[in-house]
Amino acid sequence: MSAADTYRICLMHPMDPRGSKLGGIETHVRHILARHPADFSVLFVGVDEYGDCRLGEVTRVEMGDRTVDFLPVAHIASDRINLAGRRILESTTFRFAAGALRYLRRIRKALGEGPATADLQRFEFAILPKLLGLKTVQMVHGEGSKEQKMDSLIKKLWFIHRTNEWIALHLASKIFCVNANIVKRLETLMPDVVRKCEVMTVSVDMQRFALKPFDTRDGVFRIMFAGRLDEFKDPPLMFRVFRRLHERLGGKFEFHYVGATDPARYGEFAAIEAFTHRHGFQTAEGVASIAGACHAGVLTSFFEGMPCYLLETLSVGRPFCAIRLPQYDDLIVKGVSGALVERTDPDDQCEAELVEAFLKLWSDIQAGQVDPAQVRARVEPYSLETQMSRLFDQHRFLQRGRRPPAVASTRTQQAAA
């Protein structure tokens, strides 16, 4: 650590900072790596996707105009990193945790002599900072329940997940929750940890996801989705909506998918494959370019934290039609940035309502009644510049041994009240 670096963060997450792991959490982690202030240095404990690093040894990695210390603790190939584990011993989470324990002394040495704090995104790793003697800032990204659909082992091992959550939140010195619903749930389940909680969503890089005007000259309606097509995203509903849109628009419709999941795992995809463009893994610049070439985004999830893809697509100026979740209410506003539809059971009704909402949105876009600048304005409170300074302030205060002041400023903080 150079003389200019006053603060040290140990950021732990099972990904390769150079690699292709997708998701909102990974986007948040990359923001920390690439946009940390000049008075910080970062030791990133992660995994090696490419097999070109020595485990337990530090490699210097360039992230934008920042450099971080990368200490991999496991080799996990690119073709496995985006897949949900089916057995504990095969899971990325287990292999990362086991590797971190194995190289714990190397991590402690790499942190250096001065004070440091840990930054965690997953509950399963909470014991690691404790063993290193570090105070922890814990981010809580999700709010699903065992009754809901999901691909990961969490559903099968729900008791272990809840135990890990209890341990992590009680060990944490500071807790950020990505939406107000999570805080409300903790008020019931763990009221003793709520005093440490604040609402702070993931952030959007509004410079990278710049405003783009609509291009409607060929009359083809293009909708995009970016991320993993896990079960809780409800891809079957999404695909059925697209099939009906293609029919109603006389074939002048395209679906653009950014991500590494094979959509053919869902039987409903066969009906839309012919007009689907699969872009695979993309850099942030690639996602921004694809969003700018499309007209709208879609979300049909049963639950979410706060999707980075939602914030990024809105930042480009693209509206959404989505199955309503409360955290979307301030972002997807009827007549401004899209439409929200309540989920129904069975889902025939909400499917039909989504189709009609998209058709109305497309008509409004073609008529010039959707202003991309007004769509973009919805995410200004979620910008990197607005939010990330709060995260780094917490690390500063913890490393100084002082209690951070309470913060209540952004829309998300007001929602927590």
N, C-alpha and C positions, 0 to 999 in steps of 0.2 A: 504494500500500500504506500503510495507516494505521500509526501508531506502535505500535498493539497487535499488529500482525502481525510476527512475528519471522522466519517461514519462508515461502518462496515455492515452489510447485510448478507446473511446466509439464506439464500433463496433455494428452496428444495422443491423439486417437482419432477415426475418421471417423463421427461421429454429431452430431446436434443435441441439446443438453441439454434442449431444449424439445420434442423430437420423438418419433417413434414407432418408432425402431429397436429391434428386439427381440433378446434373447439374454442369456445369462449374463454375458458380458463387459460388455454395456451396463448390466446391473443393477449390476455391480461398480463401473463408472465413475460411475453415478449415486449410489452410496453415498459415494464419495469426494467428489463435488461437494456433496452435501447434508449430510454428516456429518463434514466435516473439522474438526479442533479450532480453537478460537478463536485460537490463536497461528499459524495458517497462513492464507495467501491463495492462491487458485488462479487461474492463467491456463489456461483450457481452449481448446486449439486444435482446432477441429472443422469441421463443415460446416453449411451453412444449408439446412434443408428447405423453408422457406417463402418464400424470396426477399425477405425484408424487412430483411436486414442488408447492410451494405457490406463486401465482402471486404477482409480485411487491417486492419479497424478493430475496436476493442474495444467490445462492448456489455455492459452490466451485466445479469446474469440472476439472478433470485431462485430459489434451490433450497432449498425448505423454509425454515428460518430462517437460511440462509446465502446470501451473494451471491458470485458468481464473475464473473471477467472472461472473456467469451466472444469469441474471435477466429476467425471463420470464414474458411476459405481456399478453399472451393468451394461452389457451389450444387448440391445434389442433391435433387430433389423427393421428397416423401413416398412417391409410388407407385413409386420406384426404390430407396429406401434399404434395403429388406429383401430385394431380389433379388440372387442371386449373379451376378456378371459372367460373360459368355461370352467376351469379348475383353479383352485387357489394357487397351487405351485406354478401354474403356467401364466398367471396374471402379471401384467406389467407392474401393478401396485406391489405385489408380494416380492417380485424380483428386485424392484427398486429398494424397498425397505430392508430386505436381507443384505443387499449390497452396501447400503448406507451404514448398517450396523457393522458389517465387515470392515469398512474403511473409516470407522468413526475417528480413530486417532489421526488419520491423514486429514480428515475434515477439520478437526480441531487445530492441527498444525497449520493448515492452509488459511485459517481465519486470522492468524497473526496474534500479536500481543495485546492490541487495544480492545476497547469494548466493541461488542457486536450484538445484533439482534437477528432473530430468524423471521422469515416471511413464509407462511404456509398457505396452500390452497386446498389441501386434503386433510381430513381428520386422522387418517391412518398413520400419519408420520409425526404426530404430536409428541411422542416420547423421545424422538431424536434430538430436538433442541433442549429438552430437559436433561438428557444425558450429556449434552455439550455445555450445560450451564447458561443457556441463552433465554432471554425473554422473547416471547413470540407474539407477532401480529398474525391473527388467523382470519382468513377470508372464508365466508360461508357462501357458496355459489348455488346450492340447490335446495329444493324444498319438497321433493317427491315423497310418496309413502309406499309401503310395501304392497298395497292393493293396486298400485298403478303399474302400467307396462314399462319395462326397461330391459335392456340387454345385459347389463353388467351383473357381476356376482352379488352386488348389493342386495338385489331382490331376494336371492336365495339365502343370504346371510344377514338378514335385516337386524337381528339382535346384535350381532357383532358390529354392524355399522352404527347402530344407536349407542352402543357402549363406547365405540371410538369417538363418536360425537361428544358424549358426556365428558370423556377424559380430555379431549382436545379443548373444549370450551372452558373447562375448569382450569386447565393449565395455561391458557392464553392470557397474556397481559392486556391485549386489545383485540376486539372482534369487529370486523366489518361484515355486514350482511348486504347482499346485492339487491334485496327488496324488503319493503316494510312487513310483508307477510311472514318472513322468517323471524323477525323480531317478535311479532305477535305470537308466533308458535312457541318461541323460547320463553315468553312471559308465562306461559302455561306450564311448559315442561321443565324449565330450568330458570325460575325467576331470580335465583342468586347470581346468574351470569349476565343478566340484562344490563346492569349498570356499566358493563364493559363494552356494550354494543353501540354501534352507530350504523346507519344506513349509508352505504356508498356502492353504487353500481359499478360494474366494469365500465371502462371509458372508451371513447371513440377518438381516433386521430382525425380531426376534421380537416387538417391540411392534406393528409394522404387521401382521404375520402372526400374529394372536392366536389363542388356542385357541378352538375352536368345538365344541360337542357334535354328535353325529350326529342327523340327523332321518331316520328310516326309516318314518314313518307311512304313506306311500303305497305302500310295497313296491317302489319302482323303484330299481334299482341304478344309480348315476351315477358314471362314471369320467371324469377330466379329463386333458388334456395341454395344456401351455403351451409355446410356442416355435415355432421354424421347423421345418417338416416336411421337412428335408433328407434326402437319400438315406441318410446314415449313421445316421439315426434309425430306419431300417427301417419306414416307415409301412405297407408292404404286410402285414408280419407283424402289426402292431398292428391293422389294420383286419380282417384275417381272424379274429383272436381276438375282436374285438367282434361280428362277424357270428355267430360260434358262441355267444357269451354271450347275445345277443339271442334266438337260437333256444332255447337251454337254459332261459332264464328266461321263456319264453312271451311275449316282447315287453316284459317289465318291465325294460328296460335303456335307458340313454341315454349317449351319448358327448358330452362338452363340450370343444370345442376353442377355446383362446385363442391367437390368432396371426394373422399376415397371409398365410401361405401358402395357396394354393388347394389343398385336399386332393384335388380332382377330377383333378389331374395324375396321380394314381395310379389305375389301373383298378379296384383293389379297393375304392375308396371308394364306388362306385355301390351296392354291396350294403348300405352302412350309412348312406347319406345321409339316409334318411327319419327316422332316430332320432338324428341328429347335430345338436347346437346349436353354431353357429359364432359366437363372441363377438367375433372380430376383435381389433384392438389394444385392450389394457386398461392402465390405470394399475395401480400396485402395489395400490392399494386395491380395484380391480376384480378383480384376480386373487385376492386374499384372500377377497373375497366369494364368488366362484365356487367356490373351493376349499372354503369352509365349507358350501356348498350341495351339494357332491358327497361321495362316500364313499371314494374311493381315487384314486390316481394310477398311471400306467403309464410304463415306460421299456423300449424294445426296441432301443436303440442298439447298433451294432457297436463304438463307442468313445465315450468322453466324457472331459472333464476332471473337473469336479465341477459338475453342473447346479444352477443357482440354483433352478430350478423344483422339483427334488427337495427341497432344504432348505426352501423356502418352504411347500410343501404338507405336509411333515412337521411344520413348525412350527404349522400350523393344527390338527394332530392327525389327519391323513389318512394311512393306510398305503399301501404300494405293493406291486404285483407287477411284477417286472422281470426282464429277461434279465441275468444276473449279470455285473457287472464288479467287480474287486477293491475299488475305492474305495467300493462300496455296502455292503460286508460289515458295517461298524460301524453303519450307518444303517438298513438293512432287515433286521430280525432276526426269524426265524421265531417265531411265537407272540406277538410284541410289536408289530411295525410292518410286517408283510407277509410276503412270500416271494420268494426268488430262484430262478430257473430257469436251468440251464446251456444255452447255445446249442448246437444240434445242426445237422449238415449231412448230409442236407437238414433243413429246419427243421420238418417235420411233427411230430416228437416234442416239440420245445420249444413249438410252438404248442399242442398238446394239453395239455401240462403247465401252460402259462400259463392256459388256460381253466379247468382244474381248480383251480389255485391261487386264481384270482379267485372261483370258486364257493364254495370253502372259506372264503375271506376274508369274502364277503358273508354266508354263514351265521353266521360268528363275530360279525360286526358286529350282525346282527339279534338274536343271542342275548346281546348285551351283553358279549361276551368280548374285545373290543378296546377298550382304554382310551385315548382321545385324549390324555390327559395323559402317558401312558407313551410314546406315539408322539412327542409333542413333545419329550420329554426327550432323545431321540436326537440332536437338533441343538443342544443347549445349548452344546457346545464350539465351535460354528461361528457363534455370534452375533456381531453387529457389535461389541458391547462387548468381547468376548473377543479378537477377531482384528484389527480395524482399527487398534487402538493400536500393534500391532507394525509395521504398514506406515508409520505416521507417525513412529514412533521411528527407522526406518531413514532417512527423509528428514532428520530432525533431526541424526542422527549424521553423515550424509554432508555436510550443510551446515556442520557444525562442523569438518569435516576430520579426524574421528576414525573408527576402525574400530568398527562396531557389535559389541556382545557377542553370543555365540552364544545362541540361544533354543531350549529344548527343553522344552515344557510340555504342549501339547494332545495329544489323541489322534492327530492327524495327524502331529505331530512324532514321536511314538513309533512310528507306522507307518513313518516314513522310516528308522528304525534297523533 
